[in-house]
Amino acid sequence: MLLRKRYKKDILNGNIFEQMMLLFFPVFLGYILQQIYGFADAMVLGRFVGKEALASVGGSATAIINVILNVIAGMTAAMTVAVAQNYGRGDSARVNSVIRTGFYIATVFGGIISIVVILASPALLTLMKEPAESIGTSLIYIRLYAAAFVPYFIYQSGICIFRALGDNKRPNYFIIITAVVKIALDFLLAGVFRLGVLGTSTATFLSYVVSAATVLTVFQLTPDIYRYSLKDFGYDKDDLKTIMKMGAPFAIQNATYALPGIIIQSKINTFGTDAIAAFSAYNHVDNLFWCYSNAVGTVTVTMAGQNYGSRNMKRVRKIGWTAVLIEETGVILYGVAFTVFRRALLSMFVNDADVIAIGASMMAVTSTKYFLHSFVGTTGSVCKGCGLSRFTSTVAVFTVLITRIAFLTFYPHVLPSDPLYCLPLSWGLTSIVYLLFFLTSKKLKVTDPS
């Protein structure tokens, strides 16, 4: 029980709203800090190099990378659930075994996808109709980012493991280190030495290497039961099976959100450099809302997972409704702010009036419709925390992947903002399914969901 003594934050008892908020703010801060070093790339390139550089990094290259990052997020979500559930049961030995297996997956799986993406990136950019003038710089960005998938995977695994244990201090320390290194190198390599996309890409690679080394050092030096050393490299068959059984559907679910992004990007690419640069700036502003929403989802998974591990399903359901309340607060605040200040926010990344106008029209499509996403990251995250990975991945395939692809295929796209209408459409459908399931399913009322 050494692990329980180390972490004093009890989320199995007490006021749910207060506990969620105590967990939420550090997680939200962590997401914002992660977004800041993404901002650094866009601001340095968009304002100091030019909209063409912003388009090459924020266009097709980012769409491809986002698919991989979403897959990795699915695997680390499975680690979060496995650690949280075993922690909720008080099984410290199994928690340690899951951590060991998780780092094994991060290293091996991360290495495989790095090689695949590096080799396939030229064909993918051509398929996405990337403008000829930006293919060269886009390749530099993708390949250097892909080379960092292993350290990125290790870094994210460390963050998710600590959050699953209820410790939000160390994840934010990791994120701050990454942000400081990333931003400093961005301004040094791209700003001072004028290396442009090569500079920002190198900064990304080096920042993740430093972060992974920091994570592994913390796990190696700790005296607690979750201690991990490189000499322990390996896996437990049962834990590998458990993580992959949950992780594969989670990865598929996350990919269903990212894969249509490739089609959206391909559609926007046909409108030229201004539209691509505008979409890049739009994404950075829009991500500020997803920092909030994802933080709600992360906290919900952790709390639902631990309480499911202790078999307190009544409390699990209360966690879901509390998460909806917190999510709706963010929907209102961000919706109003983005509607009123969208041009000012976009101008942080680019100073071209035409690009800002296109970006503002894109924001108008989504910022007033965030409420349609309200039950996806809340009641949907409860399902994740309870291990219902097959259900959540199946929902995503039908309400997100198929819906968005059908819309993008058959809806006429006259303006650069038109492809984005598939987003609120899929949010609404997914929310309806999750809400109905949450209200009616016996799987969230019994102790052992099938």
Stockholm file with secondary structure:
# STOCKHOLM 1.0

chainA/1-450         MLLRKRYKKDILNGNIFEQMMLLFFPVFLGYILQQIYGFADAMVLGRFVGKEALASVGGSATAIINVILNVIAGMTAAMTVAVAQNYGRGDSARVNSVIRTGFYIATVFGGIISIVVILASPALLTLMKEPAESIGTSLIYIRLYAAAFVPYFIYQSGICIFRALGDNKRPNYFIIITAVVKIALDFLLAGVFRLGVLGTSTATFLSYVVSAATVLTVFQLTPDIYRYSLKDFGYDKDDLKTIMKMGAPFAIQNATYALPGIIIQSKINTFGTDAIAAFSAYNHVDNLFWCYSNAVGTVTVTMAGQNYGSRNMKRVRKIGWTAVLIEETGVILYGVAFTVFRRALLSMFVNDADVIAIGASMMAVTSTKYFLHSFVGTTGSVCKGCGLSRFTSTVAVFTVLITRIAFLTFYPHVLPSDPLYCLPLSWGLTSIVYLLFFLTSKKLKVTDPS
#=GR chainA/1-450 SS CHHHHHCCCCCSSSCHHHHHHHHHHHHHHHHHHHHHHHHHHHHIIIIIICHHHHHHHHSHHHHHHHHHHHHHHHHHHHHHHHHHHHHHHTCHHHHHHHHHHHHHHHHHHHHHHHHHHHHHHHHHHHHTTCCHHHHHHHHHHHHHHHHTHHHHHHHHHHHHHHHHTTCCHHHHHHHHHHHHHHHHHIIIIIIISCCHHHHHHHHHHHHHHHHHHHHHHHHHHCCSTTCCCGGGCCCCHHHHHHHHHHHHHHHHHHHHHHHHHHHHHHHHHTTCHHHHHHHHHHHHHHHHHHHHHHHHHHHHHHHHHHHHHTTCHHHHHHHHHHHHHHHHHHHHHHHHHHHHHHHHHHTTTCCCHHHHHHHHHHHHHHGGGGGGGTTTTTHHHHHHHTTCHHHHHHHHIIIIIIHHHHHHHHSCCCSTTGGGGHHHHHHHHHHHHHHHHHHHCGGGTSSSCC
#=GC SS_cons         CHHHHHCCCCCSSSCHHHHHHHHHHHHHHHHHHHHHHHHHHHHIIIIIICHHHHHHHHSHHHHHHHHHHHHHHHHHHHHHHHHHHHHHHTCHHHHHHHHHHHHHHHHHHHHHHHHHHHHHHHHHHHHTTCCHHHHHHHHHHHHHHHHTHHHHHHHHHHHHHHHHTTCCHHHHHHHHHHHHHHHHHIIIIIIISCCHHHHHHHHHHHHHHHHHHHHHHHHHHCCSTTCCCGGGCCCCHHHHHHHHHHHHHHHHHHHHHHHHHHHHHHHHHTTCHHHHHHHHHHHHHHHHHHHHHHHHHHHHHHHHHHHHHTTCHHHHHHHHHHHHHHHHHHHHHHHHHHHHHHHHHHTTTCCCHHHHHHHHHHHHHHGGGGGGGTTTTTHHHHHHHTTCHHHHHHHHIIIIIIHHHHHHHHSCCCSTTGGGGHHHHHHHHHHHHHHHHHHHCGGGTSSSCC
//
